[in-house]
Amino acid sequence: MKKILVRAHTNIMVPHTIDEVLAKDLFGHNPGNWLFLYGVLRTIVDDDIQVAFTTGYSEDLNKDRIKRYNAEYDYLLLPLANVFKEDWVEKLKALTFLVKALTIPCIVIGMGLQAESEDGNFDFPFNQTAKNFIDAVLQKSKIIGIRGEYTAKYLEYLGYRRDIDFMIIGCPSMYSFGLNLPRISSPAKNPKRVLLNTNPTIQSESYNKWFLKFTNSLDDSGIDYYYLPQRLDELRLIQYGTPIAKHMWNKVPDYFPVSTKQPLYRHEVGINSVESWLTLNRTMDLTIGSRIHGCIISVLCGIPTLVLVKDTRMKELASFFGIPFLDISNIDETFDMLNYCETLDYSKIYNLHEQNFKNFIHFLDINQVPHIYQTNLYRTEIPYDRITQNKEIQIYYPITSRDPEEVQQTLLQYTDYLQDYSRRFEKDYRHKLLSLYTTTYQQSFSIKKWKAAATAAEQELSKPKQKKWLRTK
């Protein structure tokens, strides 16, 4: 029985209700984090594999836990997204500490760069932190798996060698179904149901004007469309009607729902798991969006998809997998999106997928990570599905669309989760404070003893030495 420790915000193999997910932020601010974890778990989970989870952050680590990890587990897997960025420096330092402290193999799966380079100049303030992390991982693994060509150029800039220190594997989310990727047979023509996703902080006036005009045109044409947010505050707005924090209001366009009053709000929809996300997507005819995992999951469902790329991190993944994409700089309010989607060619996805998947499996084999495809690359019976088959599918819609009794029940459940989470957090916090106080007290007591001993030694040395007379007979 192999035991594998996986870095994740939560265990997605067990059921979680909507209220639990939102109260505890189980997806780490963005449900996209679940999707690449899902791809990894669906590839490695088997009857003879035991999996456990750690956030890998400093507050989740101590000497006893590190000692237990080393004693109990055979591997640490680190499925990562864009970790090379300024607001991830402290988290990357914590992961570096964890990797250095462990004696077991530590495998990085799918990390990327999120920072724009001008003319190939990758001189970022976080470079040394990135190097420290990479060096630590290379001490505990054969090779690192990264997202795409842009990240590859960054690592080469830092001095690492392609196909020796790192290899491009894309994002493990695209390998969720192995070689059995549902096929998009044709582009979307006259779609009846459209799923949208976007990043509300995109600073492009022309794109935001287009998005508003496009959603209005969908309303006018009678097309049934939905907007699936991927931020915690947006998802809480759907479920509870809690307005988004005011400091965000000036950072998002006017049409974006910051409360229940904006027209787009009534089209919002949320999910409680990857399985519910897949279920929702399978009912659609077309997906358009600037969230890469919100688009990848539609490809996994065989749904015509267009990625609206806003930076190099999105472009490198869409290019690697052959998913049709359009740069938002090419979009203005006159752009006919539905007509453009009728011209899309999806054949490149399937021309690339088999080789990409085999390359991913090769990466796992190099690092000697056990997986379910070791004897059959075309395997269709997936142990993960059998183990997690009792998970409830929950898809939720704006609180304003529900009857009063359901609203009351929803708010009561959420309050219970918040109170329970608050109590457990307070208990944990008090335990950590007590531990810190005990350690500080012990150290203070030791210092006092050392000072007393030093003072006694000084006093002894300062005493005048007595002459010793030799007796003579």
Order of alpha helices (4+ residues) and beta strands (2+ residues): beta-alpha-alpha-beta-alpha-beta-beta-alpha-beta-alpha-beta-alpha-beta-beta-alpha-beta-alpha-beta-alpha-beta-alpha-beta-alpha-beta-alpha-alpha-alpha-beta-alpha
